Amino acid sequence: MNTDVAIIGAGPYGLSLAAHLRDRGVNFRIFGRPMGFWREHVPASLRLKAEGFALDLFDPGRRSTLARFCRERGYPYAPIGEPIPTAVFTEYGETFQKTHVPQLQPCMVTHLSRTLDGFVMHLDNGETVMARNVVMAVGIEHFAYTPPPVRGLPSDRVSHTFDETTFERFAGKRVAVIGAGSSAVDTACFLHNVGAQTFICTRRPKIWINHPPHRIRGLKLLWTRIKKPVSGLGTGWRSRMACDLPDVFHMLPARLRLRITRGHLGPAAGWVTGQVVRDKVPIWLNVDLQSARMRDNVVHLEFRDTQAGCPRVVDVDHVFLGTGVRVDMERIPFLDRVLARAIRTEDNMPALSRSFESSVPGLYVIGPMAAGSFGPLLRFAWGARFAARRVTARLGRQPVSQPVPQPAFAS
């Protein structure tokens, strides 16, 4: 065996788990580009919807918090009310990696399959790695959903919101953004800011946009905290219970678990980009896309107005899809097809044990793919601490006698 544990993925979940395993002296290796999804698929200037305190990565001693990083680097920070730019969060995650996971190999796994004794991985640098256990922390980048009506469009005329991090090339162009969630609103805001003629189209009767936080004092503050307690997923008792009781969620019947996961904390947009869109971007509500095809070198879109029951058509230069993700194990490009089919799923998400182990012994899944088993907590960075502790408790059976003191951050 090359290693007891292999971690695939170097985002908040993979890095937090690696920091915990390293602290316990576990023989592990970790592969992936540090914070790759955030650097390659999210605009650097986007101000994140999650509050500052909910964007921590987790080392066991809680030395490397986002608050400390921002204080040391001179970046604006507040636990609540100071939206954090993606660029700052990405830099923070990369610094966390250098401090707590220096052995990260920034290469990609090209194939993962099962053997009699564990797993074999092939890397894009030509190396082959054997592992007794594998933890997949691959996030959502493989699961962008493309609705059927647009699948026939040329690739240069349609983009998922994961595909673009800069928007200057769309200046002056007519661009439709399909969707009602935060990624659709964020994209429409960026397009508007560069001078695109953009608008949003959605089947929903309303686009939900979060309100900016406001300062409350005294008894009103106490009552608000009782009525709507703060959690890493936002305010309210449902979010608080999702954070505090993932094991209770795990015990619920599958149908109920999946319904809650799909329905709680839906597509509400952040208030920073939402204010721009609300004031300056046209929004078509209650329209369902029926077809999209090229005509006279433009994209011809046909919608059905679900309230009036009549068609609505428009010609645009480009279409953005803010249509979210749909988890499907067989869409993970490096996962062997036989292995993928051996993983028991519920609504295409892996069915996991209390230790995040799949139905394939030794194969663990953390991050958003685990939300079907543990609830909305696992859809957000805040869930990385729970996942890291739980998986480490299962795999970390080698105690460290004298941990080496570590600095808060690598220089």
C-alpha positions in Angstrom: 0.0 0.0 0.0 1.3 3.5 -0.8 -0.9 5.1 1.8 -3.6 4.2 4.3 -5.8 7.1 3.2 -6.0 9.1 -0.1 -8.0 12.3 -0.2 -9.2 13.4 -3.6 -10.0 17.1 -3.6 -8.3 20.2 -2.1 -11.2 22.5 -1.3 -12.4 23.4 2.2 -13.5 19.8 2.9 -10.4 18.1 1.7 -8.0 20.5 3.3 -9.9 20.5 6.6 -9.9 16.7 6.7 -6.2 16.6 5.8 -5.3 19.0 8.6 -7.1 16.7 11.1 -5.5 13.5 9.8 -2.1 15.2 9.9 -2.6 16.2 13.5 -3.4 12.5 14.3 -0.3 11.2 12.5 -2.3 9.3 10.0 -0.5 8.0 6.9 -2.4 9.9 4.1 -1.9 11.6 0.8 -4.0 14.3 -0.8 -4.4 15.2 -4.4 -5.9 18.2 -6.2 -5.4 21.9 -7.0 -5.7 23.9 -3.7 -9.0 25.8 -3.8 -9.2 24.9 -7.5 -13.0 25.3 -7.9 -13.0 28.7 -6.2 -10.1 30.0 -8.3 -11.2 28.5 -11.6 -15.0 28.7 -11.5 -16.0 31.6 -9.3 -15.4 35.3 -10.2 -12.6 36.7 -8.0 -14.6 39.9 -7.2 -17.8 38.1 -6.2 -18.7 38.8 -2.6 -19.8 35.6 -1.1 -23.2 35.0 0.3 -22.0 33.2 3.5 -21.1 35.4 6.4 -17.4 35.7 7.4 -17.6 33.5 10.4 -19.1 30.7 8.3 -16.2 30.6 5.8 -13.6 29.1 8.1 -11.5 26.1 7.1 -10.8 23.9 10.1 -7.6 22.8 11.7 -7.9 20.9 15.0 -6.6 23.8 17.1 -8.7 26.4 15.3 -5.6 28.5 14.8 -6.1 29.4 11.2 -9.4 31.2 11.1 -10.5 33.6 8.4 -10.8 36.3 10.9 -7.1 35.9 11.9 -6.0 35.6 8.3 -7.8 38.9 7.4 -6.4 40.7 10.4 -2.9 39.6 9.5 -3.2 40.5 5.8 -5.1 43.8 6.4 -8.3 42.7 4.7 -11.7 44.0 5.9 -13.5 41.4 8.0 -16.5 41.1 10.3 -18.2 38.0 11.5 -21.5 39.3 10.1 -22.2 42.1 7.6 -18.9 42.3 5.7 -19.2 40.2 2.5 -16.0 38.4 1.7 -14.7 38.5 -1.9 -13.9 35.2 -3.5 -10.3 36.2 -4.1 -9.8 36.7 -0.3 -11.4 33.4 0.5 -9.3 31.6 -2.1 -6.1 33.2 -0.8 -7.1 32.2 2.7 -7.7 28.6 1.6 -4.3 28.4 -0.2 -2.5 29.8 2.8 -4.3 27.3 5.1 -3.0 24.6 2.8 0.6 25.8 2.9 0.4 25.9 6.7 -1.5 22.7 7.6 -1.3 20.5 4.5 2.2 21.1 3.0 2.3 17.6 1.5 -0.5 18.3 -0.9 0.2 17.0 -4.4 -1.3 19.5 -6.9 -2.0 16.9 -9.5 -5.3 15.4 -10.6 -6.7 11.8 -10.3 -7.5 10.5 -13.7 -8.9 7.1 -12.7 -10.0 5.4 -9.5 -10.9 1.8 -9.3 -11.3 -0.9 -6.7 -8.9 -3.8 -6.0 -9.0 -6.8 -3.7 -7.1 -4.9 -1.0 -8.4 -1.3 -1.5 -8.2 1.1 -4.4 -5.8 2.1 -7.2 -5.5 5.6 -8.5 -3.8 6.9 -11.6 -2.6 10.5 -11.6 -2.1 12.9 -14.4 1.7 12.9 -13.7 1.9 9.3 -14.6 2.0 8.0 -11.0 0.0 5.1 -9.7 -1.1 5.1 -6.1 -2.5 2.3 -4.0 -4.7 3.2 -1.0 -6.5 1.2 1.6 -9.2 4.0 2.0 -10.2 6.8 -0.3 -12.1 10.0 0.7 -13.7 11.9 -2.2 -14.0 15.6 -1.5 -14.6 16.7 -5.1 -17.3 19.3 -4.6 -19.8 20.1 -7.3 -17.8 21.1 -10.3 -18.7 17.9 -12.2 -22.4 18.3 -11.8 -23.5 21.4 -13.7 -27.0 20.8 -15.1 -27.8 21.7 -18.7 -31.6 21.7 -19.5 -32.6 19.7 -22.6 -33.8 22.7 -24.7 -30.3 24.2 -24.9 -28.2 21.0 -25.4 -28.1 21.5 -29.1 -26.7 25.0 -29.1 -23.1 25.6 -30.2 -20.7 25.5 -27.3 -19.7 29.1 -27.9 -23.2 30.4 -27.5 -24.1 28.8 -24.2 -22.3 28.8 -20.8 -23.1 27.5 -17.4 -22.4 30.0 -14.6 -19.5 27.7 -13.6 -17.8 28.3 -16.9 -17.0 32.0 -16.7 -15.1 34.1 -14.2 -14.7 37.3 -16.3 -17.4 38.9 -18.5 -15.8 41.7 -20.5 -16.3 39.8 -23.8 -20.1 40.1 -23.4 -20.1 43.9 -23.4 -22.8 45.2 -25.7 -24.2 41.8 -26.4 -27.7 40.5 -25.7 -27.4 37.8 -23.0 -30.2 35.8 -21.4 -29.6 34.3 -17.9 -31.8 31.3 -17.2 -32.4 30.6 -13.5 -33.5 32.2 -10.3 -30.7 31.2 -7.8 -27.7 33.0 -6.5 -25.5 32.0 -9.4 -28.0 33.4 -11.9 -28.3 36.7 -10.1 -24.6 37.0 -9.6 -24.0 36.4 -13.3 -26.6 38.9 -14.3 -25.1 41.5 -12.1 -21.6 41.0 -13.6 -23.0 41.1 -17.1 -24.8 44.3 -16.4 -21.7 45.9 -14.9 -19.7 45.3 -18.1 -22.4 46.7 -20.3 -24.2 43.6 -21.6 -27.9 43.9 -22.4 -28.9 41.2 -20.0 -32.1 39.9 -18.4 -33.1 36.9 -16.2 -35.7 34.3 -17.2 -37.2 31.9 -14.7 -40.1 29.6 -14.2 -40.4 30.9 -10.6 -43.0 33.5 -9.6 -40.4 35.4 -7.6 -36.6 35.8 -7.2 -35.6 35.6 -3.6 -32.9 38.1 -2.6 -31.4 38.2 0.9 -31.7 41.5 2.8 -28.5 43.2 4.0 -27.9 42.7 7.7 -28.8 45.5 9.9 -27.7 46.3 13.5 -30.1 45.5 16.3 -29.5 46.4 19.9 -30.9 45.7 23.4 -34.0 43.6 24.1 -34.9 43.6 20.4 -31.6 41.9 19.7 -32.2 39.3 22.4 -35.7 38.5 21.1 -34.4 38.3 17.5 -31.7 35.8 18.5 -34.3 33.7 20.3 -36.7 33.8 17.4 -34.1 33.5 14.6 -30.8 32.1 16.1 -27.7 32.6 14.0 -25.9 29.6 12.5 -23.3 28.8 9.9 -26.1 28.4 7.4 -27.9 31.6 8.2 -30.6 32.6 10.7 -33.6 30.6 11.9 -34.3 27.4 13.9 -34.3 25.1 10.8 -30.8 26.2 9.8 -29.6 26.0 13.4 -30.9 22.4 13.7 -29.4 21.5 10.4 -26.0 22.7 11.8 -26.4 21.2 15.3 -28.2 17.9 14.5 -26.8 16.2 11.4 -26.9 12.8 13.1 -30.6 13.2 13.8 -31.1 14.2 10.1 -29.1 11.0 9.2 -31.7 8.9 11.0 -34.7 10.3 9.1 -36.4 8.3 6.4 -34.6 8.8 3.0 -37.6 10.4 1.4 -37.9 13.0 4.1 -34.2 13.6 4.2 -34.0 14.3 0.5 -37.0 16.6 0.5 -35.5 18.7 3.3 -32.1 18.8 1.5 -33.7 20.0 -1.7 -36.1 22.5 -0.1 -34.1 24.1 2.7 -32.0 27.2 1.9 -32.9 27.2 -1.8 -31.8 29.7 -4.4 -31.9 32.9 -2.5 -29.3 35.4 -3.9 -26.8 37.4 -1.9 -27.8 41.0 -1.2 -24.7 42.7 -2.8 -25.4 41.5 -6.3 -29.2 41.2 -5.6 -29.6 44.9 -5.1 -28.1 45.6 -8.5 -30.3 43.0 -10.3 -33.4 44.1 -8.5 -32.9 47.8 -9.5 -31.4 47.5 -13.0 -31.8 44.1 -14.7 -35.1 43.1 -16.3 -36.6 39.9 -14.9 -39.0 37.6 -16.7 -41.0 35.6 -14.2 -43.2 32.6 -14.8 -41.6 31.7 -18.1 -40.6 28.1 -19.0 -38.0 27.6 -21.7 -39.4 25.4 -24.5 -36.7 25.6 -27.2 -33.4 27.2 -28.1 -32.0 27.1 -31.6 -29.8 29.1 -33.9 -31.5 31.3 -36.4 -29.8 34.0 -38.6 -26.6 33.8 -36.4 -28.5 34.5 -33.1 -29.9 32.2 -30.5 -33.7 32.1 -30.8 -35.4 31.3 -27.5 -39.0 30.3 -27.1 -40.7 30.4 -23.7 -44.1 29.6 -22.5 -45.7 32.0 -20.0 -47.0 29.7 -17.4 -49.6 32.2 -16.1 -50.9 33.6 -19.4 -50.4 30.3 -21.3 -49.0 32.2 -24.3 -45.6 32.0 -26.0 -42.8 34.5 -25.5 -39.8 34.7 -27.8 -36.5 36.6 -27.9 -33.3 36.6 -29.9 -30.0 36.8 -28.0 -26.3 36.5 -28.6 -25.5 34.2 -25.7 -27.3 32.1 -23.0 -26.1 31.7 -19.4 -27.4 28.7 -17.4 -27.9 29.4 -13.7 -29.6 26.0 -13.5 -27.7 24.6 -10.6 -26.2 21.1 -10.2 -27.5 17.6 -10.2 -25.3 15.1 -8.4 -24.7 11.9 -10.3 -21.8 9.6 -9.3 -21.5 8.4 -12.9 -20.6 11.9 -14.0 -17.4 12.0 -12.0 -14.9 11.6 -14.8 -12.2 9.7 -12.9 -14.5 7.2 -11.2 -14.4 3.7 -12.7 -17.8 2.9 -14.1 -18.0 -0.4 -12.3 -17.1 1.3 -9.0 -19.6 4.0 -9.6 -22.4 1.5 -10.1 -21.5 -0.3 -6.9 -22.2 2.8 -4.8 -25.7 2.7 -3.4 -27.4 6.0 -4.0 -30.6 7.8 -3.0 -31.8 10.3 -5.6 -28.3 9.9 -7.3 -26.5 11.0 -4.1 -24.4 8.3 -2.3 -26.1 6.7 0.7 -23.5 7.1 3.5 -23.0 5.6 7.0 -22.6 7.8 10.1 -18.8 7.8 9.3 -19.4 9.0 5.7 -18.6 5.6 4.3 -20.4 4.6 1.2 -21.7 1.1 0.4 -18.3 0.3 -1.0 -16.1 -0.4 2.1 -13.3 2.0 2.4 -14.7 4.6 0.1 -15.8 7.8 1.9 -17.6 10.9 0.5 -17.6 14.3 2.1 -18.9 17.7 1.0 -22.0 18.5 -1.0 -22.4 14.9 -2.3 -23.0 13.9 1.4 -25.9 16.3 1.8 -28.4 13.6 1.0 -27.3 11.7 4.1 -26.5 14.5 6.5 -28.6 17.4 5.4 -28.1 21.0 4.2 -25.0 21.5 6.5 -22.9 19.5 4.0 -23.8 21.9 1.1 -21.8 24.7 2.8 -18.2 25.2 3.9 -19.4 25.3 7.5 -20.0 21.5 7.3 -16.2 20.8 6.8 -15.6 20.7 10.6 -18.2 18.1 11.2 -17.1 16.0 8.3 -13.4 16.2 9.2 -13.9 15.3 12.8 -16.2 12.4 12.0 -14.0 10.8 9.3 -10.9 11.3 11.4 -12.5 9.5 14.3 -13.0 6.6 12.0 -9.7 6.6 10.2 -7.4 8.3 12.7 -6.3 5.5 15.0 -2.7 6.6 15.3 -2.4 9.2 18.2 0.3 11.9 18.0 2.4 11.8 21.1 4.0 15.3 20.8 2.4 17.4 18.1 4.9 19.9 16.6 3.8 23.5 17.2 2.6 25.2 14.0 2.3 28.9 13.2 -1.1 30.4 12.5 -0.3 30.8 8.8 2.6 30.1 6.5 4.4 33.1 5.2 
